[in-house]
Amino acid sequence: MLGSGGDGREARPGVSEQSTLHPAPPFPLRGKRVWVAGHRGMAGSAIVRRLERENCEILTVGRDRVDLRRQAEVEAWMDDVRPDAVFLAAATVGGIHANNARPAEFLYDNLAIQNHVIHGAWKAGVGKLVFLGSSCIYPRMAPQPMSEDQLLTGPLEPTNQWYAVAKIAGIKLCQAYRRQYGCDFISAMPTNLYGAGDNFDLQQGHVAAALLAKIHRAKATGADTVELWGTGAPLREFLFVDDLADALVFLAERYSGEEHVNVGTGREISIRGLAELLAEVIGWRGEFRFDTSKPDGTPRKLMDVSRLTAMGWTAPTSLRDGFAQAYRWYADKLGTGELRGVA
């Protein structure tokens, strides 16, 4: 028998696993109070841009006012503002080097952030929560493309296991609150992101942003070569961050289910191919050299997006158009002091 919640609210029976496969009754965001947790990050800022078209009240709060790693601060703020919906995009993020160098931060920070926001959303009576995960939750050698049911079927990629474990815990926490309390909390797993607001630090950033920054610097300095980590052979999928934001609003309004939903394009490109595409977009004509002493990471990582496609959403932005927009944003911001972590 289910007991009452910690604050006296009665637990409600969860929805059966089979029934959660179906779209939910509409949950329009128009007119609602919507909190974007992590609004200053790449994904969070894109969600804010997308929500501006929904005629809703967008709620944000900075770390100087509320540290999401502190439960009391999170719950006090949520109790005060009473959001109707939450997009949980706040996270400690980075590439292979950052994951390897700061494993404790990646595990502790992300567990703390999502635990406090999800629990606080239940206590505050939030009507909808969208938890934002990552495709690194899947096993290193998962069959390709990776479908949602591949979760927890094999060992994780060691270079980002800390982040992956935290995100898997976030999925399970949303499922647990749905089962025990009937909360309409859903999870979306995006593939590799790029676009405005990315971290272009060559050591801490993700591969797409780091490549863009390296190639831009080579063009600016007249360098003939650019050195890249690994062999260039790994295959990756990339999603324009504004497309992600559109998909998340789509899911918030139309989906209610225990199962997480992959968000991507269903198309892949090698790291070498991505570097060559970026060289064309940036206008650099040089040679790439690959440092094979550095790790490649997961050999292939492609999302099976058939579940989201069947619901009626597909990514509208091509890789070339998306990176052209990303590079224009980067070039416009360069030198203004507005970019995070530019080498």
C-alpha positions in Angstrom: 0.0 0.0 0.0 1.3 3.5 -0.9 1.7 5.9 2.0 1.4 9.6 2.1 4.2 11.9 0.8 6.7 13.5 3.2 4.7 16.7 3.3 1.4 15.0 4.0 0.2 14.8 0.3 -1.4 11.5 -0.5 0.3 9.2 -2.9 -1.6 8.2 -6.0 -1.3 4.9 -7.8 1.0 5.1 -10.8 -0.1 4.6 -14.3 0.6 1.1 -15.9 3.6 0.8 -18.1 1.6 -0.1 -21.1 -0.7 2.9 -20.8 2.1 5.4 -20.6 3.1 4.7 -24.2 0.3 6.8 -25.5 0.2 10.6 -25.9 -1.4 12.5 -23.1 -4.3 14.9 -23.1 -3.0 18.3 -24.3 -1.1 20.3 -21.7 -0.9 23.7 -23.4 1.8 26.0 -22.0 0.0 29.2 -23.1 -0.9 31.2 -20.1 1.0 29.1 -17.7 3.9 29.9 -15.4 6.9 28.0 -16.8 10.2 27.7 -15.0 13.3 27.0 -17.1 15.9 25.6 -14.7 19.3 26.3 -16.3 18.2 29.2 -18.4 21.7 30.5 -19.0 23.0 27.3 -20.5 22.9 26.4 -24.2 19.8 24.2 -23.9 18.0 26.3 -21.3 18.5 29.6 -23.3 17.1 27.9 -26.4 14.1 26.7 -24.4 13.5 30.3 -23.3 13.7 31.5 -26.9 11.1 28.9 -27.9 8.8 29.6 -25.0 8.6 33.3 -26.0 6.3 32.1 -28.8 3.9 30.4 -26.4 2.5 33.5 -24.6 3.4 32.0 -21.2 5.0 33.5 -18.2 8.7 32.4 -18.2 10.3 32.1 -14.8 14.1 32.1 -14.3 16.4 32.4 -11.4 20.2 32.7 -11.3 22.7 30.8 -9.1 23.4 34.0 -7.2 19.8 33.7 -5.8 19.2 30.0 -5.8 21.9 27.3 -5.8 20.1 24.2 -7.2 22.5 22.0 -5.3 20.9 23.3 -2.1 17.5 21.6 -1.4 16.2 24.3 1.0 16.9 27.1 -1.4 15.2 25.2 -4.3 12.1 24.3 -2.3 11.7 27.8 -0.8 11.9 29.4 -4.3 9.5 27.0 -5.8 7.0 27.4 -3.0 7.2 31.2 -3.5 6.8 31.3 -7.3 4.6 28.2 -7.8 5.4 27.2 -11.4 2.8 25.3 -13.4 5.5 23.6 -15.5 9.3 23.0 -15.3 11.9 22.4 -17.9 14.9 20.9 -16.0 17.9 21.8 -18.2 20.3 22.7 -15.4 23.4 20.5 -15.3 27.2 20.4 -14.9 28.3 19.5 -18.4 31.4 19.1 -20.5 33.3 16.8 -22.9 35.6 13.8 -22.4 38.4 15.8 -20.8 36.1 17.5 -18.3 34.4 14.2 -17.4 37.7 12.5 -16.8 39.2 15.4 -14.8 36.1 16.3 -12.6 34.2 13.0 -12.0 33.1 14.0 -8.5 31.6 17.3 -9.7 29.8 15.6 -12.6 28.2 13.0 -10.4 27.4 15.0 -7.3 26.3 18.2 -8.9 24.0 16.6 -11.4 22.5 14.2 -8.8 21.9 17.1 -6.4 20.4 19.4 -9.0 17.9 17.0 -10.4 17.0 15.5 -7.0 16.1 18.9 -5.6 14.2 20.2 -8.6 12.2 17.0 -9.1 11.3 16.6 -5.5 10.6 20.3 -5.2 8.3 20.1 -8.2 6.3 17.4 -6.5 6.0 19.3 -3.3 5.0 22.5 -5.2 2.3 20.7 -7.2 3.9 21.3 -10.6 1.6 20.0 -13.4 4.3 19.1 -15.8 8.1 18.5 -15.6 10.4 17.8 -18.5 13.7 16.3 -17.4 16.5 16.8 -19.9 19.0 13.9 -20.1 21.7 12.8 -22.6 22.4 10.1 -25.1 25.4 9.0 -23.1 23.0 7.1 -20.8 23.1 4.2 -23.3 25.7 1.4 -23.1 29.0 2.0 -24.9 28.4 -0.9 -27.3 24.6 -0.5 -27.6 23.1 -1.7 -30.9 22.8 1.1 -33.4 20.7 3.1 -33.7 20.0 3.3 -29.9 16.4 2.8 -29.0 14.9 3.7 -25.6 14.8 0.1 -24.5 18.6 -0.1 -24.6 18.9 1.6 -21.3 20.7 -0.4 -18.6 21.5 -3.3 -21.0 25.3 -3.0 -20.8 28.4 -1.2 -19.5 28.6 2.6 -20.0 31.3 4.5 -21.8 34.0 5.0 -19.1 35.0 8.5 -20.2 31.5 9.9 -19.4 30.1 7.4 -16.9 29.8 9.9 -14.1 27.4 12.1 -16.1 25.6 9.1 -17.5 24.9 7.6 -14.1 23.5 10.9 -12.8 21.2 11.2 -15.9 20.0 7.6 -15.5 19.1 8.4 -11.9 17.1 11.4 -13.1 15.1 9.3 -15.5 14.4 6.8 -12.7 13.5 9.5 -10.3 10.9 10.9 -12.7 9.5 7.4 -13.2 9.4 6.9 -9.4 7.4 10.1 -8.8 5.0 9.1 -11.6 4.4 5.7 -10.1 4.2 6.7 -6.5 2.5 10.1 -6.7 1.0 10.2 -10.2 3.2 13.2 -11.2 3.3 14.0 -14.9 7.1 14.1 -15.1 8.6 13.0 -18.4 12.2 12.6 -19.6 13.7 13.5 -23.0 17.2 12.3 -24.1 18.8 14.6 -26.7 21.7 13.6 -28.9 24.9 15.8 -29.1 23.9 19.5 -29.2 25.4 22.5 -30.9 24.4 26.1 -31.5 24.1 29.5 -29.8 25.3 29.5 -26.1 27.7 26.5 -26.5 30.9 26.3 -24.5 33.8 26.8 -26.9 36.6 26.0 -24.4 39.0 23.7 -26.2 39.5 21.5 -23.0 36.0 21.7 -21.4 33.7 21.9 -24.3 31.9 19.3 -26.4 33.4 18.1 -29.7 31.4 20.3 -32.1 32.1 23.6 -30.3 35.7 22.8 -29.7 36.2 21.9 -33.4 34.5 25.1 -34.5 36.7 27.2 -32.2 39.9 25.4 -33.3 39.2 25.8 -37.0 38.2 29.5 -36.6 41.4 30.1 -34.7 43.4 28.4 -37.5 41.7 30.6 -40.1 42.3 33.8 -38.0 46.0 33.0 -37.4 46.7 31.6 -40.9 47.6 28.1 -39.6 47.9 25.4 -42.2 47.0 22.5 -39.9 44.6 21.7 -37.1 45.3 18.8 -34.6 42.3 16.8 -33.5 41.9 14.2 -30.7 41.6 10.5 -31.7 41.3 8.9 -35.1 38.4 10.9 -36.5 36.5 7.7 -37.2 33.9 7.8 -34.4 30.4 8.5 -35.7 28.2 11.1 -34.0 24.7 12.6 -34.4 24.3 16.3 -33.9 21.1 18.3 -33.2 20.7 22.1 -33.5 19.8 23.3 -30.0 16.8 25.4 -31.2 15.4 22.2 -32.7 15.8 20.5 -29.3 13.9 23.3 -27.7 11.0 22.9 -30.1 10.9 19.2 -29.5 10.8 19.7 -25.7 7.8 22.1 -26.0 6.2 19.6 -28.3 6.6 16.8 -25.7 5.6 18.9 -22.8 2.3 19.7 -24.5 1.6 16.3 -26.1 3.3 13.5 -24.2 2.8 11.8 -20.8 4.7 8.6 -20.3 7.0 6.8 -18.0 9.4 5.9 -20.9 12.0 8.5 -21.8 12.0 9.8 -25.4 15.0 10.1 -27.7 15.4 13.5 -29.4 17.7 13.7 -32.4 17.9 13.7 -36.2 18.5 10.0 -36.8 21.5 10.9 -39.0 25.2 10.6 -38.2 28.6 11.9 -39.4 32.1 11.0 -38.5 34.3 13.4 -36.5 36.5 13.8 -39.6 33.4 14.5 -41.7 32.2 17.1 -39.1 35.6 18.8 -39.1 35.6 19.0 -42.9 32.0 20.4 -42.9 33.0 23.0 -40.4 36.1 23.9 -42.4 33.8 24.6 -45.4 31.4 26.7 -43.3 34.2 28.7 -41.7 36.1 29.1 -45.0 39.4 27.5 -43.8 41.5 25.4 -46.2 44.1 23.4 -44.4 45.0 19.9 -43.3 43.7 17.9 -40.2 46.1 15.9 -38.2 44.8 13.3 -35.7 46.5 12.6 -32.4 45.7 8.9 -32.1 47.2 8.8 -28.5 44.0 10.6 -27.3 40.8 8.7 -26.7 38.0 8.4 -29.3 35.2 7.8 -26.8 32.2 5.8 -27.9 32.8 4.4 -31.5 29.3 5.2 -32.7 26.3 6.9 -31.1 23.2 7.3 -33.2 19.7 7.7 -31.7 16.6 5.8 -32.8 14.1 8.6 -33.0 11.2 6.6 -34.3 9.1 7.1 -31.2 9.3 10.9 -31.5 8.8 10.7 -35.2 5.6 8.6 -34.7 4.3 11.4 -32.5 4.6 13.9 -35.3 7.9 15.7 -34.7 11.1 15.7 -36.8 14.1 18.0 -36.7 13.8 20.7 -39.3 17.3 22.1 -39.5 20.0 20.5 -41.7 23.5 20.1 -40.4 25.0 22.6 -42.7 22.4 25.3 -42.0 22.6 24.7 -38.3 26.4 25.0 -38.2 26.2 28.1 -40.4 23.9 29.7 -37.9 26.1 28.5 -35.0 29.2 30.0 -36.6 27.5 33.3 -37.3 26.5 33.5 -33.6 30.1 32.6 -32.5 31.7 35.1 -34.9 29.3 37.9 -33.7 30.0 37.2 -30.0 33.8 36.7 -30.3 35.7 39.5 -28.7 32.7 40.9 -26.8 33.4 39.0 -23.6 30.0 37.3 -23.8 31.3 33.9 -24.8 31.8 31.2 -22.1 35.2 29.5 -22.0 36.7 30.7 -25.3 40.3 29.7 -25.6 
